[in-house]
Amino acid sequence: MASKIKSVYICSECGYESPKWYGKCPSCGEWNTMNEEIKDTSKQSATAKTRSFATYSKPYAISDISTEDEHRYDTGCGELNRVLGGGIVKGSLILLGGDPGIGKSTVLMQICQYLGDTLKILYISGEESKRQLKLRAIRLGVTSPNLYVMTETDVEVICEQIKNLKPDLVMIDSIQTMNLSELSSSPGSITQVRESANMLMRTAKGLDIPMFIVGHVNKEGSIAGPKVLEHIVDTVLHFEGDKQMSCRILRAVKNRYGSTNEIGVFEMTDKGLNEVANPSVMLLSGRPKNVSGTCVTCTIEGSRPILAETQGLATQSGYGNARRMVTGYDYNRLSMVLAVLEKRAGYYFSNCDTYINIVGGLRVDEPAIDLSIAMALISSLKDTPIDENAVVFGEIGLAGEIRAVSNAQMRINEAVRLGFTKIILPYHNLKGVSCDDAELIGVKNIRQAFEAVGQ
């Protein structure tokens, strides 16, 4: 029988299929995401038509399902355990994404060294040869006898080897290099990535083997391939940070077995990634003294308070339109803070180029650092240094008021632990907090806050 081959268009964001091309996806509404794929319609599964009803799974009462045998593997890295929710769950599928050279393969190889003493691990690479893997293992000091490496891109062969070897942990580097021979599209295409991930998922769940999958990212920073890839897996981890700096942030975007608010902090060295148990000390190291435009704040990442340095620079613009540049902070949030400073506090930035930087490569999204951003900008505008012993946190409202934030006591305790003696916080947070080792100053508006941070 002749093979029936036709062309379909698949959305790279949501996986929507259409027989014709659209500029805008009818399903998710994204523009220019419909990519052409070759689909072979002659290969229909004969077993799907003759499948017995006895092979289908049966429903169970939720009260009869036991969770006592749930087991998590300790990765040997406290920061990674924190992000995963306590360790690696058996049968889980973990997607690890990040920019090239950020440390994805490095952290997986280091996990192999720790778990290799008690577990059998299979490391499958579609990008490196066995010799390259060996050289990297030597550089990182990985000498585990239970580590098996394999260079293969055919998913069917990989799944067969997993069934034969029966490892305790599998690592795939990377999903964009994997392919199914029965599909005519090239590796890395939407169809190949989706179907390869589906087959690996069925293998991991069927054999109850945890599996790490490395995913490449596109120019926007999101994981390349269809969005359905992130729905298939149990956990999605993202490595963040500037490759030119040593600090690396591991963030959980999705986690079926733990919180998605936790982050892990690492430092990249020539010997691999080292976990940073006290990120506040690292992020504040090298902070300049008696210089305008710098302010210390406290942000909450998951259950952990972290002190970070916010830097602001306001300088006279030489162009018609003032520039706004942001690193580690939301651009739209900065525009709101600048508008409030001009309208409610009388500090004018419309003719100034404005730059914001969260030192250390940290990305902060919570509004509790608004007040610190405003203080750094005003300090730079007036060229007045902020007291180096002060920590500032609070949310700025559109009326210029300073609104209360959550976990105020936790932020205060972290600031005191690192030796700060003045804490500027929202006035409404004063009720219910206490501190004997630092001065607590509650402020109601931006002008009060800047007067309080003076030396």
SEKEPA-185332 format. One record per residue (C-alpha): z, x, y. Coordinates in steps of 0.001 Angstrom, whole numbers. Last residue first. Layout:
N
         w         u         v
         Z         X         Y
...
//
This chain:
455
         w         u         v
     57055     23118     58785
     55252     19832     59220
     54911     17547     56202
     57018     14766     57770
     54937     14485     60964
     51824     14133     58824
     53405     11348     56757
     54650      9419     59774
     51121      9466     61197
     49654      8215     57906
     51850      5135     57563
     55041      3871     55893
     56706      7144     54920
     59649      7846     52609
     61069     11360     52758
     62936     12666     49703
     64645     16031     50228
     64995     18011     47013
     67694     19060     44543
     69787     15878     44359
     67021     13440     43472
     67018      9664     43046
     64462      6905     42569
     64941      3111     42397
     64181      2275     45989
     62458      5192     47642
     59114      4024     46239
     58663      1454     49036
     58659      4237     51633
     55690      5932     49969
     56311      9603     49066
     56745     12948     50809
     58770     15360     48656
     60475     18401     50166
     62273     21069     48071
     59585     22224     45638
     60915     24549     42919
     58653     23876     39940
     61167     21577     38248
     61668     19715     41525
     57987     18776     41659
     57997     17637     38025
     61129     15526     38553
     59638     13870     41634
     56441     12940     39795
     58423     11380     36947
     60559      9434     39417
     57457      8036     41146
     55915      6788     37895
     53670      4244     39638
     52537      4311     43252
     53743      2477     46373
     51398      1866     49295
     51070      3928     52460
     49736      1726     55251
     46547      2500     57209
     45342     -1101     57096
     42745      -151     54474
     45501      1035     52145
     46361      4661     51358
     48005      5454     48026
     50849      7963     47869
     51664     11566     46935
     52793     14649     48841
     54663     17747     47635
     56242     19996     50257
     57526     23579     49852
     54427     25117     51473
     55039     23091     54654
     51579     22128     55878
     49634     24471     58141
     48213     23181     61468
     44529     23764     62214
     44345     20280     63792
     41277     19297     61738
     42375     21392     58750
     45840     19807     58666
     44307     16360     59166
     42034     16933     56167
     44807     18293     53942
     47110     15406     54897
     44413     12825     54131
     43730     14311     50698
     47467     14371     49937
     47765     10741     50982
     44906      9687     48728
     46450     11488     45707
     47975      8291     44299
     44512      6657     44191
     43895      7880     40602
     40574      9595     39896
     41438     13291     39614
     39019     15845     38118
     40596     19280     37689
     38286     22285     38128
     41139     24579     39165
     41536     23465     42775
     40711     19888     43777
     38185     20427     46576
     37267     18319     49611
     34721     19241     52303
     34066     17488     55613
     31392     18381     58175
     32699     17101     61494
     31152     14762     64076
     32468     11541     62482
     35812     13180     61612
     38040     11540     64233
     41806     11300     63747
     43032      8166     65570
     45346      6871     62826
     44044      3390     61995
     40286      3495     62663
     39562      7216     62285
     41933      8001     59419
     41031      4714     57702
     37306      5559     57792
     37976      9066     56444
     40036      7658     53546
     37290      5145     52686
     34579      7829     52683
     36789      9994     50463
     37155      7139     47967
     33373      6827     47846
     33074     10529     46971
     35652     10368     44148
     37554     13623     43749
     37090     16801     41682
     34655     18477     44054
     33520     16576     47177
     30970     17286     49915
     30445     15173     53053
     27989     16435     55682
     27875     15188     59283
     24569     13702     60417
     22940     15072     63559
     23476     18653     62517
     25731     21524     63581
     28885     19807     62414
     32258     21011     63678
     34523     21862     60754
     36853     19852     58549
     38056     21531     55360
     40331     19953     52795
     42052     21481     49792
     44101     19629     47194
     46409     21701     44992
     47575     20126     41767
     50931     19267     40202
     50574     17536     36861
     52730     14696     35498
     52100     13998     31803
     52184     10637     30004
     48475      9977     30463
     47386     12151     33359
     49710     11471     36297
     49000     13203     39605
     51318     15224     41819
     50149     16613     45156
     50142     19985     46909
     48403     20375     50284
     45870     22827     51719
     43890     22502     54956
     45840     24954     57120
     47061     28296     55784
     50689     29475     55755
     50535     30660     52141
     47489     30536     49892
     47841     29115     46349
     47005     31834     43808
     48664     29997     40934
     49004     26273     41601
     46679     25116     38813
     48234     27520     36303
     51823     26493     37060
     50947     22788     36921
     49146     23242     33590
     52361     24001     31656
     51488     23959     27933
     48158     25680     28512
     46279     26007     25223
     44291     29173     24662
     40547     28920     24022
     38709     31884     22547
     39366     35607     22299
     37406     36501     25457
     39499     33917     27284
     39039     30254     28201
     42215     28502     29327
     42989     25059     27984
     44413     21791     29317
     44541     18659     27176
     44259     15220     28707
     45855     11881     27855
     44701      8570     29309
     42644      7362     26342
     45746      6690     24247
     45735      6828     20463
     44032      5961     17179
     40949      4071     18347
     40267      6696     21004
     37603      6532     23694
     37116      8742     26755
     39675     11325     25606
     39745     14284     28017
     39715     18014     27313
     40074     20019     30538
     39034     23688     30685
     40322     26305     33130
     38772     29790     33009
     36320     29344     35862
     32582     30067     36000
     31946     27465     33307
     33418     24832     35629
     35484     22238     33842
     35297     19249     31540
     35185     18895     27749
     34788     15276     26724
     36254     13613     23632
     34989     10368     22066
     37015      8926     19194
     36245      6365     16488
     32469      6880     16380
     29822      4154     16236
     30317      2866     19786
     29703      6303     21308
     26403      6582     19436
     25480      3065     20633
     24953      4565     24077
     21738      6091     22758
     21216      9839     23049
     22685     12477     25319
     26409     12362     26037
     27075     11805     29746
     27021     14622     32324
     24207     13211     34497
     21949     16101     33422
     22290     15119     29765
     25099     16042     27403
     24941     17488     23887
     27073     16022     21116
     29263     17835     18593
     30395     15723     15633
     33829     16217     14053
     34417     14472     10706
     37504     13201      8928
     36932     12535      5195
     37834      9174      3638
     34905      9459      1173
     33339      6127      2171
     34401      6363      5814
     32981      9851      6319
     29785      9098      4367
     29180      5813      6186
     29703      7559      9535
     27329     10381      8618
     24656      7803      7754
     25190      5922     11014
     25167      9120     13070
     21822     10105     11555
     20437      6618     12248
     21429      6671     15916
     20426     10271     16618
     17089      9907     14845
     16226      6614     16552
     17074      7852     20045
     15182     11108     19663
     17077     14367     19136
     15092     15337     16060
     11444     14121     16202
     10304     10641     15199
      8692     10009     11793
     11808      8690     10103
     12025      9131      6323
     13049     12776      6790
     16270     11847      8572
     17202     14229     11366
     20056     16294     12798
     19580     18623     15785
     20951     16140     18355
     24076     15592     16203
     25220     19191     16708
     27102     21027     15291
     28573     18837     12533
     32135     19593     11378
     33581     18301      8095
     37220     18180      6962
     38904     17807      3547
     35815     18983      1689
     34357     17139     -1347
     31844     19870     -2277
     29448     17540     -4115
     29778     14498     -1833
     29548     16678      1261
     26485     18412      -181
     24778     15050      -662
     25638     14000      2897
     24125     17224      4228
     20932     16853      2175
     20472     13305      3488
     21216     14460      7029
     18470     17083      7029
     19430     19641      9702
     20933     22444      7611
     22817     25684      8158
     25957     25618      6017
     29367     27203      6438
     32371     26983      4110
     35887     27690      5389
     38541     27858      2665
     38822     31662      2816
     40031     31496      6444
     39152     34616      8450
     38651     33253     11982
     39548     35997     14482
     37556     34508     17337
     35096     37387     17499
     34859     37513     13702
     34124     33763     13546
     31426     34170     16175
     29782     36920     14138
     29952     34805     10964
     28407     31797     12684
     25565     33981     13972
     24991     35329     10467
     24893     31833      8987
     22204     30888     11484
     22888     28779     14551
     21549     25461     15876
     21778     22986     13009
     25283     24018     12082
     27425     22550      9317
     31070     23651      9009
     32693     22473      5748
     36482     22786      5598
     38774     22899      2557
     42337     22376      3713
     45632     24301      3460
     45040     27686      5092
     41773     26524      6640
     43620     24155      8968
     44542     26897     11435
     41351     28969     11271
     39080     25925     11137
     40673     24519     14291
     39656     27742     16039
     36049     27212     14944
     36097     23697     16384
     37535     24955     19685
     34778     27557     20006
     31954     25163     19145
     32911     22914     22065
     33787     25690     24552
     32028     24919     27872
     28933     26964     26970
     26555     24006     27263
     28192     21052     29049
     30480     18746     27083
     30747     16356     24162
     32961     16035     21075
     32470     12935     18929
     35234     12273     16376
     34655     10173     13233
     37878      9245     11436
     38263      9126      7640
     41674     10791      7703
     43221     10783     11176
     43218     14110     13049
     46393     14740     15044
     49028     13041     17210
     47060     10830     19587
     43848     12861     19628
     44527     14066     23188
     48067     15194     22374
     46981     16871     19125
     44386     18841     21095
     47030     20064     23550
     49489     20926     20777
     46982     23065     18916
     47626     23675     15209
     45241     20853     14334
     47952     18851     12545
     46209     16550     10081
     47215     12904     10349
     48143     10722      7397
     48264      6959      7090
     49745      6131      3668
     52270      3655      5050
     49584      1553      6710
     49618     -1295      4169
     47362     -4355      4276
     48938     -7484      2766
     50018     -8918      6150
     46409     -8657      7375
     45327    -11047      4652
     42286     -9555      2945
     38613    -10518      3081
     36239     -9220       383
     33601     -6516       665
     30127     -7293      -656
     29041     -5751     -3949
     29742     -8907     -5970
     27161    -10833     -3920
     24503     -8799     -5648
     21861     -7002     -3630
     18330     -7863     -4688
     16735     -8096     -1243
     18653     -5156       296
     17938     -3085     -2810
     14260     -3183     -2073
     14829     -1489      1265
     11792     -1876      3406
      9573      1074      4120
      6326      -513      5344
      7582     -1070      8898
      7347      2551     10055
      8469      2738     13683
      7192      5307     16190
      9362      5504     19298
      8534      5035     23000
     11338      5386     25524
     12680      2615     27777
     15334      4116     30122
     13399      3998     33387
     15819      1596     35135
     19067       245     33703
     19571     -3553     33495
     21593     -3497     30254
     19541     -5950     28148
     16221     -6526     29925
     15814     -2745     30483
     14026     -2146     33780
     10620      -452     33905
      9692     -2320     30775
      7462     -1108     27929
      6292     -3395     25143
      7376     -4176     21593
     11036     -4134     22690
     14193     -2622     21235
     17561     -2461     23057
     19505       721     22170
     22015       387     25046
     21411      3442     27233
     18318      5110     25735
     16474      1770     25689
     13980      1596     22822
     10240       961     23054
      8338       253     19859
      5142      1724     18383
      3785       583     15071
      3189      2072     11663
      2316        12      8622
      1839      2366      5706
      -957      1378      3392
         0         0         0
//
